[in-house]
């Protein structure tokens, strides 16, 4: 037996345990998702009927039905009678999330360029102040934020769902890390060629930080998509309802419609999952290059 054989065996055992750990992690994360999908395809009384002991019936419906999805989209008679508009809520969420990401990219890119590439007195002090707002709990600012929105006349409008989130200290910090990695010699060369500061941002910084911009866009989109508390307070009109609030309306004093809740959860989760799967290569590359090294 050669000396390489024990090392080869140790490598195989090591890879086996790594694969086992990956499978365990995947199982932990996928099990709730599989249960949610299975529960959305069964009648509400059956949702908790087979939860214990754990078996294939826990995840695979015995009485398969699409009635929950027909209800939440207002296709069924019951859904129309109850006025469910999950399709409208889904479009509202997509519009608000896209609008916030678009405005956030403009404002936060300018701010990150300001902190990462320009020199001015007390820059670090101002950056600490900006980042400090990130640690203020949202619950502490909800009431004054609502008062401001109401005084401006934006209550019960799309503006109330968009404007409070166009600036993000987290996005400013992450983008500034990307911008700092770009050699400053490129800025100097562009200025010598006659470019203004905004010209440097447009023609030098943005093209070289596309991965970072895409990364923060994905994170911001997911954050806005999952918002519940602020949309619940900011608007009471059903026509402006976002998907997370629409799912919560299935919990009432009379009943908890678990089937429709799980169906709404599936509808709310799939767009973000598909978006991340389509852009995961850029997301992983962005995290690796962002400087968030712990």
C-alpha positions in Angstrom: 0.0 0.0 0.0 1.5 3.3 -1.1 1.7 6.4 1.0 -0.7 8.2 -1.4 -3.5 5.8 -0.6 -4.2 7.0 3.0 -4.2 10.6 1.7 -6.6 9.7 -1.1 -8.9 7.9 1.4 -8.8 10.9 3.7 -9.7 13.2 0.8 -12.7 11.0 -0.2 -13.9 11.0 3.4 -13.5 14.7 3.6 -15.5 15.3 0.4 -18.2 12.9 1.7 -18.7 14.9 4.9 -18.7 18.2 3.0 -21.3 16.8 0.6 -23.3 15.6 3.6 -23.1 19.0 5.2 -24.3 20.7 2.0 -27.2 18.3 1.7 -28.2 18.9 5.3 -28.1 22.7 4.8 -30.2 22.3 1.6 -32.7 20.2 3.4 -33.0 22.7 6.3 -33.7 25.5 3.8 -35.9 23.6 1.4 -38.1 21.7 3.8 -40.2 24.8 4.8 -40.5 25.8 1.1 -41.6 22.3 0.1 -44.2 22.2 2.9 -45.5 25.7 1.9 -45.9 24.6 -1.7 -47.6 21.3 -0.7 -49.9 23.1 1.7 -51.0 25.6 -0.9 -52.2 22.7 -3.1 -54.5 21.1 -0.5 -57.7 22.1 1.4 -57.2 24.2 4.6 -58.5 21.4 6.9 -55.8 19.1 5.5 -52.9 21.5 6.1 -52.1 20.3 9.6 -53.7 16.9 9.4 -50.5 15.1 8.4 -47.9 17.3 9.9 -47.0 14.7 12.6 -45.6 12.2 12.3 -43.5 13.5 9.5 -44.0 11.5 6.3 -44.5 11.9 2.6 -48.1 13.0 3.3 -46.7 16.0 5.1 -45.4 17.4 1.8 -47.5 15.8 -0.9 -51.3 16.7 -0.9 -53.7 13.8 -0.6 -56.6 15.9 -1.9 -54.9 18.0 -4.7 -56.6 21.3 -5.5 -55.9 24.6 -7.1 -58.9 26.2 -5.3 -56.6 28.3 -3.0 -55.0 30.0 -6.0 -58.3 30.5 -7.7 -59.6 32.2 -4.6 -56.7 34.6 -4.1 -56.7 35.7 -7.7 -60.5 36.2 -7.7 -61.1 33.5 -10.3 -63.4 31.4 -8.2 -66.9 32.5 -7.1 -65.7 32.7 -3.4 -62.7 34.7 -4.4 -64.8 37.2 -6.4 -67.3 37.4 -3.5 -64.6 38.2 -1.0 -62.9 40.7 -3.4 -59.5 39.1 -3.4 -57.1 40.9 -5.8 -53.7 39.2 -5.4 -52.9 39.8 -9.0 -53.3 43.6 -8.4 -51.3 43.3 -5.2 -48.5 41.5 -7.1 -48.3 44.2 -9.7 -48.3 46.9 -7.0 -45.4 45.2 -5.3 -43.4 44.9 -8.5 -44.1 48.5 -9.4 -43.1 49.9 -6.0 -40.0 47.7 -5.7 -38.8 48.7 -9.2 -39.5 52.4 -8.6 -37.6 52.3 -5.3 -34.6 50.5 -6.8 -34.5 52.9 -9.7 -34.6 56.0 -7.5 -32.3 54.4 -5.0 -29.6 53.7 -7.7 -29.6 57.4 -8.7 -29.5 58.9 -5.2 -27.3 56.3 -3.5 -24.8 56.1 -6.4 -24.3 59.9 -6.2 -23.8 59.7 -2.4 -21.4 56.7 -2.6 -19.4 58.5 -5.3 -19.3 61.6 -3.0 -17.9 59.6 -0.1 -15.6 57.2 -2.0 -13.9 59.4 -4.6 -14.1 63.0 -3.4 -11.9 64.6 -0.7 -13.5 67.1 1.7 -13.2 68.0 5.4 -14.9 65.8 8.0 -15.9 63.3 5.3 -15.5 60.3 7.7 -17.6 62.0 10.4 -20.4 62.6 7.9 -20.2 59.0 6.7 -20.4 57.7 10.3 -23.5 59.9 10.8 -25.1 58.5 7.6 -24.3 54.9 8.6 -25.6 55.6 12.1 -29.1 56.1 10.7 -29.0 52.5 9.5 -29.0 51.3 13.1 -32.1 53.2 14.1 -35.0 50.7 14.5 -37.7 51.2 11.9 -40.3 51.1 14.6 -38.8 54.2 16.2 -39.3 56.2 13.0 -42.7 54.9 11.8 -44.8 57.5 13.6 -42.8 60.6 12.6 -42.4 59.2 9.0 -46.2 58.7 8.7 -46.8 62.3 10.0 -44.4 63.7 7.4 -46.0 61.6 4.6 -49.5 62.7 5.7 -48.6 66.4 5.9 -47.1 66.2 2.4 -50.4 64.8 1.1 -48.9 61.5 0.1 -50.9 59.2 2.3 -52.8 56.5 0.4 -50.7 57.0 -2.7 -47.9 55.2 -4.4 -45.6 58.0 -3.3 -46.1 57.0 0.3 -44.7 53.5 -0.6 -41.8 54.8 -2.6 -40.3 58.0 -1.3 -39.3 56.9 2.2 -37.0 54.3 0.8 -35.2 56.1 -2.1 -32.1 56.7 0.2 -30.4 53.8 2.0 -27.3 54.1 4.2 -26.6 50.4 3.6 -26.6 50.8 -0.2 -24.4 53.9 0.1 -21.9 51.9 2.2 -21.8 48.9 -0.1 -21.4 51.0 -3.2 -18.7 53.1 -1.7 -16.7 49.9 -1.1 -17.0 49.0 -4.8 -16.1 52.5 -5.9 -13.0 52.5 -3.7 -11.7 49.4 -5.5 -11.6 51.3 -8.8 -8.1 52.8 -9.4 -8.2 56.6 -9.0 -5.8 57.0 -11.9 -8.9 56.4 -14.2 -10.5 59.5 -12.6 -7.4 61.6 -13.2 -7.1 60.4 -16.8 -10.8 61.3 -17.5 -10.4 64.7 -15.9 -7.3 65.4 -18.0 -9.4 64.5 -21.1 -12.0 67.2 -20.0 -14.5 65.1 -18.1 -16.4 66.7 -15.2 -17.0 65.0 -11.9 -20.4 63.7 -13.1 -18.7 62.7 -16.4 -16.2 60.6 -14.4 -19.1 59.0 -12.5 -21.0 58.2 -15.7 -18.1 57.1 -17.9 -15.6 55.6 -15.4 -17.2 54.6 -12.2 -20.6 53.2 -13.3 -19.2 51.0 -16.1 -16.6 49.5 -13.7 -19.1 49.0 -10.9 -21.9 47.3 -12.8 -21.6 44.1 -10.7 -21.9 46.1 -7.5 -24.8 48.1 -8.8 -26.6 44.9 -9.7 -25.9 43.4 -6.3 -27.3 46.3 -4.3 -30.3 46.4 -6.7 -31.1 42.8 -5.9 -30.8 43.3 -2.2 -32.9 46.5 -2.3 -35.5 44.8 -4.5 -35.8 41.9 -2.0 -36.0 44.3 0.9 -38.8 46.4 -0.6 -40.7 43.3 -1.9 -40.8 41.9 1.6 -41.9 45.1 3.4 -45.1 44.6 5.4 -45.3 47.0 8.4 -44.9 50.3 6.5 -47.3 49.5 3.6 -49.8 48.3 6.1 -49.7 51.8 7.8 -49.1 54.0 4.8 -52.1 53.1 2.7 -55.5 51.6 3.5 -56.8 51.4 0.0 -57.2 48.0 -1.4 -56.1 49.1 -4.9 -52.7 50.0 -3.4 -52.3 46.9 -1.3 -48.9 45.1 -1.7 -48.6 41.3 -1.7 -47.4 40.9 1.9 -50.4 42.9 3.2 -52.7 40.9 0.9 -51.4 37.6 2.4 -52.0 39.0 6.0 -55.6 39.8 5.2 -56.3 36.0 5.2 -56.0 36.1 9.0 -59.3 37.5 10.5 -61.2 37.2 13.8 -63.5 34.6 12.2 -60.9 32.3 10.6 -57.4 31.7 9.5 -57.4 30.6 5.8 -54.2 28.6 5.9 -54.7 27.3 2.3 -54.9 30.8 0.9 -52.1 32.0 3.1 -49.8 29.4 1.8 -50.9 30.0 -1.8 -50.2 33.7 -1.3 -46.8 32.8 0.2 -46.0 30.9 -2.9 -47.1 33.7 -5.2 -45.1 36.2 -3.1 -41.9 34.1 -3.1 -41.6 32.8 -6.6 -40.8 36.1 -8.4 -37.9 36.9 -6.1 -36.6 33.3 -6.2 -36.6 33.3 -10.0 -34.9 36.7 -10.1 -32.1 35.5 -7.8 -31.7 32.3 -9.7 -31.4 34.2 -13.0 -28.9 36.7 -11.6 -27.1 34.6 -8.9 -23.8 34.6 -10.8 -23.6 38.4 -10.6 -24.8 38.4 -7.1 -22.1 36.0 -5.8 -19.5 37.9 -7.8 -20.7 41.2 -6.3 -20.6 39.9 -2.7 -17.1 38.6 -3.3 -15.9 42.0 -4.6 -17.8 44.3 -2.3 -15.4 44.2 0.6 -17.9 42.8 3.0 -15.4 40.4 4.5 -16.7 40.4 8.1 
